[in-house]
Amino acid sequence: MSTLEKHFFSDPTVLVNGALRALTLTNPSLAFDEPNKIIYRRPDSFKGEAKVSIISGGGSGHEPGFAGFVGKGLLTAGVAGTIFASPSAEQVRRAVLGRVPTEKGVMVITMNYTGDVLNFGMAAEKAKAGGVATEFHAIGDDVGVGREKGGKVGRRGIGGGIMVLKIIGALAEQGGSLDQVYKLAQQVCNNLVSVGSSMEHVHVPGRGPMESLMPLGDIEVGMGIHNEPGSQTVRADLPDLIKLMLAQLLDPSDKDRHYVNIQKSDKVVLFVNNLGGVSMLEIGGIVAELVKQLKSTYSITPVRVIAGTFLTSLNGLGFSASLLRLEDTGLGSGKSMLELLDFPAEAYGWAAPIATSTWEADNSSTFDSKHTTTSDPKKSNLTLDPAQAQKALEAGLKQVISVEAEVTRYDTIVGDGDCGIGLKRGAEAVLKELSSGSMPTDAVAYLNKLVPVVEENMDGTSGAIYAIFLNALAAGVRKQDTGSEKKMDAKTWSAALEAALQDLKKYTPAAPGDRTLMDALFPFVETLRDTGDVKKASEKAREGAEATKGMKASLGRQSMLGRRMNGEIPDPGAWGLQEFLTGFAGAL
C-alpha cells in the first residue's frame, strides 16, 4: 500500500458529511442541509437590501472548494457531490429554490466538467421555469488541454476559477444586478488562463488499491483536478517546469493554448493553488520562481500574488498557476476586478487577507544596519592575548571537526542525525572568523565577534544553547570588570562561566543526569572553579560525557525512546563538547 492509499476515513459518505458539517463549526453564519449536502448562509446573515445569490459546487475532494467559499462576500450556497462526482440536479434545485434568497435572482456557476454542467444547468433551467431569474455559467480557465483536444467541450475549470467566484461574489455583496454578475463572470473567464502540474495521481478514500502510480521523477503537465491527463509528461527541475508552464500560459505562438493575449504593459494577478499535497515550504519556493521568471522572461510584475490551498485534488502532489489580466469592468468606483478581488470575504477557504491599502502603499522601505536596536557594545577593561586564544580555540575546533562522523553516528542512532554536522558547521565558521586576523584584545569584544558566527551557522537545539551560553558568557565577563585594566585569568574566566551557566539554566531545565551536553558542561565549570586547572576541568567533562552512555534521557528527542542506552552510545552533544574542551585544554 502506498502512502497515497492511507486515510483516516474508509467510508467516503461519513467523511464528506463530516467535512461539510465542520464548516458550520468554523463559521456560525452557515447552515448545513445534510440530506442534500448543501452549505448555505443563514437568513440572519443577510442585512440591508436583497442581493443576488450565487450558488456553486461540484464533487467533494476539492476542498475548500466549493462549500468552503460560502460566506459573506463570496458564495451564498455550495452544493457537494460525493468524491469527484457532481451533485445531482435535484440537490442543486433544492439549493436554488429553498436555501437562498431569490428576490434579485440567482447566479448558478460551476467548473466546466460534463457532469457539473449538466446537473447545475438542469437545476438552473428548472429555477427559470419556476419563475426565478437565473443565469448559468461554466468556468473554463485551463490551457493544459488545448483547443484541439478540448474540442467543443472547451477549457476545463481548475484553480484560477476560484478568482471568478471571488470577484462576482464581491460584486453581488455590493449590490450588483444579476445581469452585471453574469457578464462579469464571463469577462473574468475571458481574461484568465491556468495550468497545473502534478507528480502523482491521487487515491480516493474508500476505493481499492490504485492500479498504478506515476514513475518517480515524472511530472504530468496539465493534469486536471480528477487525475485527468494533461498535455505531456516531463522530467524537469522546478525552473524548467515553470518555464514550460509559463510558456503554455503566455506564448502567443502556441495557437492551441493562446487564449488570452497578455502584454507586459497589462496589469496581472498571479494566483498559485496547492492541489493539496505540496508543503507550504515548497509552495513558497514555487511562488518565488514563478515571479522571478515572469519578470525576467516576460517583463511582467504581478500587481497581486495570491497563493494558498483553494481548489484541491484531495492530497494531490501538485499545483496550478493562473494569470488574470485585469480589464475595466465598466462598473464604476470600487468595482474594478482588482477591488473586487481585494474585497473582504468571510469564507473559510479564502486565504488572501492582505488589504488593498497594503498593496497600494509605498512598499519600498527597509530596515538597515542604521536602524539596529543594539548599539556598539561598551568596551571593557578585561583583556586577553588574541594569539593565545586563537591557538587554543583552533585546537578545540579542529578536534570537533575531526570527530564529526563519530558524533553523527551517535546522533543517527539516538536522535535525528544532525548534531555532528551542526557542530562541524559552527566550528568551521568560527575558524574562518579567527583566521581573519582582526580579533580584538578586549575579552568582551572578542566573545561578541564570535557569538554572531555561532548564531548564524549553528541551528537546532544545540546551536541555540551554544548561542545563549556565549552571549551569557560575554555578559558574565563584563560582570568581572572592576573599572581597572586586568588580564583574564582562570579565576576570572571561572566566575564568568559560572554566571553564564546560571543564565543558561533560565532557558533549559537540563541538568547533569539528563543525558545532554550539560553532563559535560557542568563538571567542566565546577572543576575549573574548584581547581583553576583547565586540563583537570576538561578531564571531568570527558568523564561526564562518558557517564551518559548508560543514562536514560529526560529531555529532547532521545527521551521519546523511553529507555536507557545500551552503554555504548554517549549523548552526542555532550561528546562533541568534551572533544572541543579536550582539544582546547591540550593547546594551553
C-alpha positions in Angstrom: 0.0 0.0 0.0 1.4 3.4 -0.9 1.1 6.4 1.4 -1.4 7.8 -1.0 -3.8 5.0 -0.1 -3.6 5.7 3.6 -6.6 7.6 5.0 -8.2 8.2 8.4 -11.6 7.5 6.9 -12.7 4.4 5.0 -16.4 5.5 4.5 -16.5 8.4 2.0 -20.1 9.3 2.9 -19.2 9.8 6.6 -16.1 11.7 5.5 -17.9 14.1 3.2 -20.8 14.8 5.6 -18.4 15.4 8.4 -16.2 17.8 6.4 -19.3 19.8 5.4 -20.7 19.9 8.9 -17.3 21.2 10.1 -17.8 24.3 8.0 -20.7 25.3 10.2 -18.5 24.9 13.3 -15.8 27.2 11.9 -18.3 29.8 10.7 -21.5 30.2 12.7 -23.3 32.1 10.0 -23.5 28.9 7.9 -26.1 26.1 8.0 -26.0 22.6 6.6 -28.7 20.7 4.7 -27.2 17.3 5.2 -29.6 15.2 3.0 -28.8 17.4 0.1 -25.2 18.2 1.0 -25.8 22.0 0.8 -23.9 24.6 2.8 -25.7 27.9 2.8 -25.7 31.3 4.6 -28.2 31.6 7.4 -31.1 34.1 6.7 -30.0 36.3 9.6 -26.6 36.8 7.9 -28.2 39.0 5.3 -28.5 42.6 6.3 -29.9 45.5 4.4 -31.2 45.2 0.8 -31.6 41.9 -1.1 -28.6 40.7 -3.1 -28.0 38.3 -6.0 -27.5 34.8 -4.7 -24.5 32.8 -6.1 -24.6 29.1 -6.0 -21.6 26.9 -6.9 -20.5 23.4 -6.2 -19.1 20.2 -7.6 -17.7 16.9 -6.4 -16.1 16.6 -3.0 -12.4 16.1 -2.7 -11.6 19.7 -3.9 -11.8 21.3 -0.5 -12.0 24.1 0.4 -13.8 24.3 -3.0 -16.7 24.7 -3.1 -18.6 24.8 0.1 -15.6 26.4 1.8 -16.2 29.6 -0.1 -19.7 30.1 1.2 -19.9 33.2 3.3 -20.4 37.0 3.3 -18.7 38.5 0.2 -18.4 35.2 -1.7 -20.9 32.4 -2.3 -24.4 32.2 -1.0 -24.5 28.4 -1.1 -22.4 25.5 -2.1 -23.6 22.1 -3.2 -21.5 19.0 -2.8 -21.5 15.6 -4.6 -19.6 12.5 -3.5 -15.9 12.5 -4.0 -15.1 13.6 -7.6 -18.7 13.2 -8.6 -21.2 16.0 -9.4 -24.1 16.6 -7.1 -27.5 15.8 -8.7 -29.7 18.3 -10.4 -32.2 17.8 -7.6 -29.6 18.8 -5.0 -28.9 22.0 -6.9 -32.6 22.7 -7.5 -33.2 22.5 -3.8 -30.4 24.9 -3.1 -31.8 27.4 -5.7 -35.4 27.2 -4.6 -35.1 26.5 -0.9 -31.8 27.6 0.6 -31.0 31.1 -0.8 -32.8 34.4 -1.3 -34.2 34.7 -4.9 -35.6 38.3 -5.0 -32.7 39.7 -7.0 -32.1 36.5 -8.9 -29.7 33.6 -8.7 -26.3 33.0 -10.4 -25.5 29.3 -10.8 -21.9 28.8 -11.6 -19.6 25.7 -11.6 -16.5 24.4 -13.3 -16.6 23.2 -16.8 -17.0 19.4 -16.4 -19.7 17.5 -18.1 -21.5 16.2 -15.0 -21.4 19.5 -13.3 -22.6 21.4 -16.4 -25.5 19.1 -17.0 -26.7 18.9 -13.4 -26.2 22.5 -12.4 -27.5 23.6 -15.8 -30.7 21.5 -15.4 -31.3 23.0 -12.0 -30.9 26.5 -13.4 -33.4 25.7 -16.1 -35.9 24.3 -13.5 -35.5 27.5 -11.5 -36.1 29.7 -14.5 -39.2 27.6 -15.4 -40.4 28.2 -11.8 -40.2 32.0 -12.3 -36.8 32.7 -10.6 -34.5 34.9 -12.6 -31.5 32.6 -13.0 -28.3 32.7 -15.0 -25.8 29.8 -15.5 -22.1 29.9 -16.4 -19.4 27.2 -16.6 -15.9 28.3 -15.7 -13.1 27.3 -18.0 -9.6 28.5 -17.4 -7.3 25.6 -18.1 -4.9 25.7 -21.0 -3.2 22.4 -20.2 -5.5 20.7 -22.7 -5.6 23.0 -25.7 -8.3 23.7 -28.3 -7.6 20.6 -30.4 -8.1 18.1 -27.6 -10.7 20.3 -25.8 -12.9 20.4 -28.9 -16.5 21.5 -28.4 -16.2 21.0 -24.6 -13.8 23.9 -24.2 -11.5 24.6 -21.4 -11.7 22.7 -18.1 -12.2 24.6 -14.8 -9.2 24.5 -12.4 -7.7 26.6 -9.7 -8.0 30.0 -11.3 -11.7 29.7 -11.4 -11.8 30.5 -7.7 -10.9 34.1 -8.6 -14.0 34.2 -10.7 -16.1 33.2 -7.7 -14.4 35.7 -5.5 -14.9 38.6 -7.9 -18.5 38.0 -8.7 -19.2 37.3 -5.0 -17.9 40.7 -4.1 -20.0 42.4 -6.8 -23.1 40.6 -5.5 -22.3 41.7 -1.9 -22.1 45.3 -3.1 -25.5 45.1 -4.7 -24.6 44.3 -8.3 -27.5 43.1 -10.5 -27.9 39.6 -11.8 -27.0 40.8 -15.3 -23.9 42.5 -14.0 -22.8 39.4 -12.1 -23.3 37.2 -15.1 -21.5 39.4 -17.5 -18.6 39.9 -15.1 -18.2 36.1 -14.7 -17.8 35.8 -18.5 -15.4 38.8 -18.6 -13.1 37.4 -15.9 -13.1 33.9 -17.6 -12.1 35.6 -20.9 -9.1 37.1 -19.2 -8.0 34.1 -17.2 -5.5 31.3 -18.0 -4.4 28.5 -15.7 -2.2 25.4 -15.9 -1.4 22.7 -13.4 1.3 20.1 -12.8 1.4 17.1 -10.6 3.9 14.4 -9.6 1.3 11.9 -8.7 -2.3 10.6 -9.2 -4.4 10.6 -6.0 -6.2 7.8 -4.2 -9.9 8.3 -3.3 -10.8 7.2 0.3 -12.9 4.1 0.3 -11.7 2.8 -3.0 -9.5 -0.2 -3.6 -5.8 -0.1 -4.4 -4.6 2.1 -7.1 -3.7 0.3 -10.3 -0.6 2.4 -11.0 1.5 5.2 -9.6 3.5 7.7 -11.7 7.1 6.7 -12.0 9.5 8.6 -9.7 10.6 11.8 -11.4 7.7 12.1 -13.8 5.6 15.3 -13.8 2.3 15.5 -15.6 1.9 19.0 -17.0 -1.7 20.0 -17.4 -3.1 17.3 -15.1 -6.7 18.0 -14.2 -8.2 18.0 -10.7 -9.6 14.5 -11.0 -6.4 12.7 -12.1 -7.1 13.5 -15.8 -4.1 13.5 -18.1 -2.6 16.8 -19.2 -0.6 17.8 -22.3 2.7 15.9 -21.6 4.8 14.1 -19.1 8.2 15.5 -18.4 11.2 15.1 -16.2 12.4 18.5 -15.2 13.7 20.6 -12.3 11.5 23.4 -11.0 12.9 26.2 -13.1 12.4 24.2 -16.3 8.9 23.1 -15.2 7.9 26.8 -14.5 9.4 27.8 -17.9 7.2 25.2 -19.6 4.1 26.2 -17.7 4.6 29.9 -18.3 5.1 29.3 -22.0 1.7 27.5 -22.1 0.1 30.4 -20.4 1.8 33.3 -22.3 3.4 32.2 -25.6 1.4 33.8 -28.5 3.0 31.3 -30.9 1.2 28.4 -29.2 -2.1 28.8 -31.1 -3.6 25.8 -29.4 -3.3 27.4 -26.0 -3.1 31.1 -26.5 -6.5 32.1 -25.0 -5.5 35.4 -23.5 -3.1 37.9 -25.1 -1.2 39.2 -22.0 1.3 42.0 -22.7 4.0 43.3 -20.4 2.0 46.6 -20.2 -1.0 44.7 -18.7 -1.8 44.6 -15.0 -1.8 40.9 -14.0 -2.7 38.9 -10.9 -0.7 35.7 -10.2 -2.7 33.0 -8.4 -0.9 29.9 -7.2 -3.1 27.0 -6.0 -1.9 24.0 -4.0 -3.5 20.8 -5.2 -3.5 19.5 -1.6 -0.3 17.6 -1.0 2.5 20.1 -1.5 4.1 21.5 1.6 3.8 25.3 2.2 7.6 25.4 2.2 7.6 24.2 -1.4 4.7 26.4 -2.4 6.7 29.4 -1.3 9.6 28.3 -3.4 7.3 27.8 -6.4 5.8 31.3 -6.0 9.3 32.8 -5.9 10.3 31.0 -9.1 7.1 32.0 -10.9 7.5 35.7 -10.1 11.2 35.5 -11.0 10.6 34.1 -14.4 7.6 36.4 -15.1 9.8 39.4 -14.5 13.0 38.1 -16.3 11.4 36.4 -19.3 8.2 38.3 -19.8 8.8 41.7 -18.1 5.6 41.1 -16.1 5.4 42.2 -12.4 2.1 41.0 -10.9 0.1 43.6 -9.1 -1.1 40.8 -6.8 0.4 37.5 -5.8 -2.2 35.2 -4.1 -1.0 31.8 -3.0 -2.7 29.1 -0.9 -4.9 26.0 -1.0 -8.1 26.9 -2.8 -9.1 24.0 -5.1 -7.5 20.7 -4.4 -7.4 17.2 -5.8 -7.6 15.5 -2.4 -3.9 15.3 -1.4 -2.6 15.9 -4.9 1.1 16.3 -5.2 1.0 19.3 -7.5 0.0 22.9 -8.0 -1.6 25.2 -10.6 -0.6 28.7 -11.7 -3.1 31.2 -13.0 -2.7 34.6 -14.6 -5.6 37.1 -14.7 -5.4 40.1 -17.0 -7.1 43.0 -15.3 -9.6 44.7 -17.6 -12.0 47.5 -17.0 -15.3 46.2 -15.8 -17.2 49.4 -16.6 -19.0 49.1 -13.2 -17.6 52.2 -11.6 -15.6 53.0 -8.4 -15.0 50.1 -6.0 -16.0 47.5 -8.6 -12.8 47.0 -10.7 -11.6 43.4 -10.9 -8.8 44.2 -8.5 -11.0 46.0 -6.0 -13.5 43.1 -6.1 -10.7 40.6 -5.6 -9.5 42.5 -2.6 -13.0 42.9 -1.1 -13.3 41.3 2.3 -14.9 37.8 2.5 -15.9 35.7 5.5 -15.3 32.3 3.9 -13.2 29.5 5.3 -11.5 28.8 2.0 -10.5 32.4 1.0 -6.9 32.7 2.3 -5.9 36.1 0.9 -6.0 38.5 3.9 -3.8 41.4 2.5 -5.8 44.6 2.3 -5.8 46.8 -0.8 -4.3 49.6 1.2 -1.3 47.4 2.0 -0.8 46.5 -1.6 -1.0 50.1 -2.7 1.2 51.6 0.0 4.8 52.6 -0.6 6.4 49.2 0.0 10.0 50.1 -0.7 11.3 50.9 2.7 13.5 48.5 4.7 15.4 48.5 7.9 19.2 48.5 7.5 22.1 48.5 9.9 21.5 52.1 10.9 18.2 51.0 12.5 19.5 48.2 14.6 18.2 48.1 18.1 21.6 47.4 19.6 24.4 49.9 19.6 28.1 49.0 19.6 28.9 47.2 22.9 30.6 49.2 25.6 34.3 48.4 25.8 35.5 46.5 28.9 38.8 46.7 30.8 39.4 43.0 30.6 42.0 41.8 28.1 43.2 38.6 26.6 46.0 37.6 24.2 44.3 37.0 20.8 47.2 34.8 19.6 47.0 32.5 22.6 43.2 32.4 22.5 43.3 31.6 18.8 45.7 28.8 19.3 43.5 27.1 22.0 40.3 27.7 20.2 41.7 26.4 16.9 42.8 23.2 18.6 39.4 22.6 20.1 37.5 23.4 17.0 39.7 21.2 14.8 39.1 18.4 17.3 35.4 18.9 16.9 35.6 18.8 13.1 37.8 15.6 13.2 35.1 13.7 15.1 32.1 14.8 13.1 31.5 11.3 11.6 31.6 9.8 15.1 29.2 12.3 16.6 26.9 12.0 13.6 26.8 8.2 14.0 25.9 8.6 17.7 23.1 11.1 16.8 21.8 8.9 14.0 21.2 6.1 16.5 19.6 8.2 19.3 18.5 11.4 17.7 17.8 13.0 14.3 21.4 12.7 13.0 22.2 16.4 12.7 24.4 17.0 15.8 27.8 16.2 14.2 27.1 18.3 11.1 25.8 21.2 13.2 28.9 21.2 15.4 31.2 20.9 12.4 29.4 23.7 10.5 29.7 26.0 13.6 33.4 25.1 14.2 34.3 25.8 10.6 32.6 29.2 10.7 34.4 30.2 13.9 37.8 29.0 12.4 37.2 31.2 9.4 36.4 34.2 11.7 39.5 33.6 13.7 41.7 33.5 10.6 40.5 37.0 9.6 43.3 38.4 11.7 41.2 41.1 13.2 40.4 39.8 16.7 40.4 42.3 19.5 42.2 42.2 22.8 39.1 43.3 24.7 37.7 40.0 26.1 34.1 41.1 25.8 34.6 42.3 22.3 36.4 39.1 21.4 33.4 37.0 22.5 31.0 39.3 20.8 32.7 38.8 17.5 32.3 35.0 17.8 28.7 35.0 19.1 27.0 36.1 15.7 29.1 33.4 13.9 27.6 30.7 16.1 24.1 32.2 15.9 24.2 32.3 12.1 25.8 28.9 11.4 24.6 26.5 14.1 21.0 25.6 14.0 18.9 23.2 16.0 18.7 22.9 19.8 22.5 22.7 20.3 23.0 25.8 18.2 20.6 27.7 20.4 22.1 26.5 23.6 25.6 27.5 22.5 24.5 30.9 21.3 22.7 31.6 24.6 25.7 30.4 26.6 28.2 32.5 24.7 26.0 35.6 25.0 25.7 35.0 28.7 29.5 34.4 28.9 30.1 37.8 27.4 27.8 39.3 29.9 29.5 37.2 32.7 32.9 38.5 31.6 31.6 42.1 31.8 30.4 41.5 35.3 34.1 40.9 36.3 35.1 44.3 35.1 36.0 46.4 38.2 36.9 49.5 36.2 40.7 48.8 36.1 42.5 47.2 33.3 43.1 43.5 34.0 44.1 40.5 32.0 41.8 37.5 32.1 43.0 34.5 34.2 41.5 31.2 35.2 39.7 32.7 38.2 38.1 35.4 36.1 37.1 33.0 33.4 35.7 30.6 36.1 33.5 33.3 37.6 32.2 34.4 34.1 31.5 30.8 33.2 29.5 30.2 36.4 27.5 33.3 35.8 26.8 32.2 32.2 25.7 28.7 33.4 23.2 30.3 35.8 21.8 32.4 33.0 21.6 29.3 30.7 19.5 27.5 33.3 16.8 30.1 32.8 16.2 28.7 29.3 16.6 25.0 29.7 15.8 22.6 32.6 18.6 20.3 31.5 21.0 19.3 34.3 23.6 16.6 34.9 22.0 13.2 34.7 19.5 14.2 31.9 21.8 12.9 29.2 22.5 16.2 27.4 25.6 18.4 26.8 25.1 19.7 30.4 26.7 16.4 31.6 29.9 17.7 30.2 29.5 21.4 30.7 28.6 21.4 34.4 31.6 19.4 35.6 33.9 21.5 33.4 32.7 24.7 35.0 32.6 23.3 38.5 36.1 21.8 38.3 37.6 25.0 36.9 36.0 26.9 39.8 37.5 24.5 42.4 40.9 23.9 40.9 41.7 26.7 38.4 43.1 24.0 36.2 41.7 23.9 32.6 43.1 20.4 31.9 41.6 18.8 35.0 38.3 20.5 34.1 38.4 19.1 30.6 39.1 15.6 32.0 36.0 15.9 34.2 34.0 17.0 31.2 35.1 13.8 29.4 34.1 11.7 32.4 30.7 13.4 32.4 30.2 12.6 28.7 31.3 9.0 29.3 28.7 8.6 32.0 25.9 9.4 29.6 26.4 6.1 27.9 24.2 4.3 30.4 21.7 7.1 31.1 18.0 7.3 30.2 17.4 10.6 28.5 15.0 13.0 30.3 14.8 15.7 27.6 14.9 16.1 23.8 14.2 13.6 21.1 16.1 10.9 22.9 13.6 11.0 25.8 11.0 9.8 23.3 12.7 6.4 23.2 11.8 5.8 26.8 14.7 3.5 27.5 18.3 3.6 28.7 21.1 3.4 26.1 23.0 0.2 25.7 26.1 1.5 27.4 28.0 2.2 24.2 26.4 5.3 22.8 27.1 8.6 24.7 25.0 11.7 24.3 26.1 13.2 21.0 26.0 16.8 22.3 28.0 16.0 25.5 30.5 14.0 23.4 31.0 16.8 21.0 31.5 19.4 23.7 34.1 17.3 25.6 36.1 16.8 22.4 36.2 20.6 22.0 37.3 21.1 25.6 39.9 18.3 25.3 41.5 19.9 22.3 41.2 23.4 23.8 42.9 22.4 27.1 45.7 20.5 25.3 46.8 23.6 23.5 47.3 25.7 26.6 
